[in-house]
Amino acid sequence: MNLHPDILTAIQRALEEDTGAGDATSNSIFPPEAVMQGKIIAKENGLIAGLDVAQTVYELVNKDIDFQPHAGEGATVRPDQVLAIISGPARDLLTAERVALNFLGRMSGIATLTNHFVRAVAGTKAVILDTRKTAPGLRMADKLAVARGGGQNHRTGLYDMILIKDNHIDFAGSITEAVNRARAAKTGLEIEVETRTLEDVREALSLNVERILLDNMSTEMMAEAVRITAGKARLEASGNVTLETVRRIADTGVDYISIGALTHSARVFDVSFDYFSPKMETEEPR
């Protein structure tokens, strides 16, 4: 699987956290030679993301586990739809089950919520962005889920863009001073400035920054910021965006809408792993 190394590390840590010295229950009940087949099924409507992550979990537990996806990444699914068929040693299937479903459920929940926002702004120029409000250690998995739900990733971390926020501005004394200090550092990174008033927007525009963040502004203020900016910088709306408000925000003409809730408040998508008990068998000893 072509997964980001951080996702592979997160999987390994999750397996270590869950299994420790082994699965005491399964190892007690199933003989080593027992094999089993099961299916992952959706329990609700939504978008699926992370089947490849779930498959990797199983393969890291035992490379001989056969994982057959029955849905594509980003596919819309319905209750009781089969997402994958899995077969292999019974002990290993049970050992991998919870970690695989935890990743699949979280990622599918994020993708589903993201897609609700994407569909809500369809027909406008606004792009739905995520934020750094991800679960510790799961940033790359969370952001992959956003992308598979139709959103776009904003900053991966503090290192790939300069985003001058209120604390930076307050410490420096002004937007102008903060931008000057950032440019003096010669990082070569794109600069975005958080603004709280229309006067802040005008000051940021005078400095020729690439992006301006409109923090918790009313839609009326956002529309005026779009008029003032006239395409000279890209505008990002942020702050308490909901499914009820996102369309009105998009209609102001902003370029981006960033939503922390995509990753910090998405409900886990309900999936389960059901076993084909009648097909369970014991291999002949070798």
N, C-alpha and C positions, 0 to 999 in steps of 0.2 A: 504494500500500500504506500502511496506517495503522500504520506502525512507529515506535517511539520514536526521537527524533532521535539519541540516543546509538548506536542500532543502525545507523542510516544513516551516521553518522560512522565507525563501526567497519568497515562495508562499504567505504566510500571509502578508508580507510587500508589495508585488506587488498588492494584492487585496486592501489593505488599501490605497495604493497610487492611485489606479485607481477609486475606488468606493467612497471614502470619506463618505459622508452622504447618498449615494445611487445613483442609475442610474436615473437621472432626466428625461431623454428622454423616456426610456422604461417605467418607472413608470407613466409617463403622458399618454402614448399611449396604453399600454396593461392593461386590468383589472387584478386584482390579480389572478383570476381563470383561465386565459388563459394558455393553454398548447401548446407546439410546439415540432416538431421533426426536426432535422437537421443532416447534415453530414459534417465531416471534410474531405476535399479532398486535394490530392497532386496536385501541379500546375507544377511540373517539375520532372525530373529523379533524383534519389538520394537514400540515406539511411534515414530511419526514426528512430529517437531516441526521447524519452520523451513522448510517449503516456500515460504512467503511471503517469507522472507528470501532463500532461493536465487533465487526469481523476481526479486526486487529487484536482486540481483547482475547477472543477465542483462540486465535492463532498463536498468541504469545503464551497462552496456557498450554496449548498442545498444537503443534504445527500440522498434525494429522486430522484435526477437526475439519469437517467439510461444511462450509458456510455458503449457502446459495441464496443471494438476494432475490427478492420477488417484487421489489419496488425500486424506482430510481431516486437519486438524491433530489430533494426539492419537489417530489411528487405529492400530489394531493391524495390523501387516503381517507378511508371511511372506517367505521367501527367493524371489527372482526376481519378486516382485510389482513391477509398473510403478508408479512414483510420479509421474512426469510425462513428457510428451512435449514436446520442444523443437525448434524449427526456426528457421532464419535463416542469416545469413552465416556460412560455415564458420569464418573467422578469429575472429569474435567469440564463437562458441560455445566454441571452444577457449580463448580468452582468459579467459572467465568460469568455465570448468569447475572448476578447482581451488578457487577462492575459494568458489564456490557449494557445492561438496561439503564443504569444510571446515566451513562454518557448519551445513549440514544434518546432517553426521555428528556434530558435537559436540552440537548441540541435541537430536538424536534419542537420543544416548547418555544425556544428562542426563534427558530425559523418560522413557526406558525404566527407568533405575535408580530414579528417583523413584516411578514407578508400582509397582515391586516393593515399595517400602517402604509405599506407600499401601495396597496390597492386603494386605500383611502385618498391618496394624493395623485392617483392616475389621471393623466391629462394635463397636469401642471408641469412646470420645469423642476420642481423640488425633488431633491434626492434625499432619501432617508439614510442617516448615518448613525453608527453606534458610537459609544464613548469608551473610556477606560474603566467604567463601572462594571467590571467583570468579576467573576469569582476568583479569588487568589489561586494561582497555579493553573487556571483554566482559560486564560485569556485567548490563546490561539484557537481553542475549541469553540469558545463562545463567539469569537469573531468569524470563524468559519461558518457557524450556524447562521449568523446574520447574513452573510453573503449568499448562503443557500436559500435564505428566505426572500432574497431579492433586494436587500439593503446593501450599503457600501460601508467599508471599514474606514474609520477616521484615523486617529493616531494609534499605532500599535503600542507605543510607550512614550516616555518623556524625551526620547533621544532623536525622534525622526521628524520633529516639527517644533517650531517655537510658537507657543500659545501663551501670550501675555494676558494674564487674568487679573482680577481685582486686587489680589494680595501683592502681585508684582508691581502693579501701577501705584498702589497706595504707598508701598515702600520707596519706589523710585521718585514719587512726588507728582508724576503726570504721565499721561500716555506717551507724550513726546520723549521724555527722558527715558522711559522704559524701552521704547523702540530704539532710541539712539544707543543705549547700552547693549541691546541685543545685536544690533548691527556691528557695533565695535568688536564684538566677540568673533566676528567673521566665520560663522559656522556654515554659511552657505545654505541654510535651511529656510524654507518658506516661513513667513511671519504672519500670524493671525493675532488680532487684538480683540479682547473682550470689551464691549461698550455697554453702558447702562443708560445713556441719554443720547438724544440726537446731536447734542454738542460734541459728545465723545465720538460719534460717527464722523462728524465733520473734521475733528482733529486727526482721527486715524486716516481719513482720506487724504489729508494734506501731507501725510507722511508716505503715501504710496505703498501701503502694505498690501499684501496679496489677498488677505481675507479679513473680514470683520465679523465678529460674533455679536449677535444682538441678544443680550441676556435679559430674559424675563420681560421683554417689552410687550406692550399691547399690540394687537394687530394693526391698529391705526398708526402707531409709531413705526412698526415694521414697514408698512406701506410707504410712509414718508421716507424712511431710510433707503428703500429701493429707489424712490424718486431722486433723492439727493445723490445717491451713489452713481446712478446712471451707467451701470456696467463697469465702473472704474475699479471695482473690487468685488470679489465674490462674497455673498452674504450668507451667514449661517444663523438660523434661529435656534435658540436653546432655552430650556427652562420649563419644567412642568408640562411638557407636551403630552396630550392624551389623544385617544382615538376620536374623542368628541371635538377636539380643538384643532387637530392637525390639518384638516382640509382648509379651514379659515386661514391658518398660517401659510399654507402653500399658496393660496390664492393671492397673497400679498405680492408674490413675485420673487421671494427669496430663492437662493440657489440650493441651500441645504437646510435640513432640519435634523438636529442631533437629538437622540432620545436615549437617555440612560436606562430607562425602563426595559428596553429590549433585552438587556442582559441582567439587570439587577432585580427585575420583577416579573419575568416571564414565568408562567405556571408550567410545571413539568408535564410534558405530554404523556398520557397514560399508555404504556405498552406492557405486554406480559409475554412470558415464555411458557408455552404449554407443551407437555410431553406426550408423545404418541405411545402411551403405555402398552397397548397391544403389540407394538412392534419392538418393544424392548427385548433384548435377547442377551445371552451370554456366549461369548466366543469360545470355540474349542481351545483348551489349553495348548500352548505351543511348547 
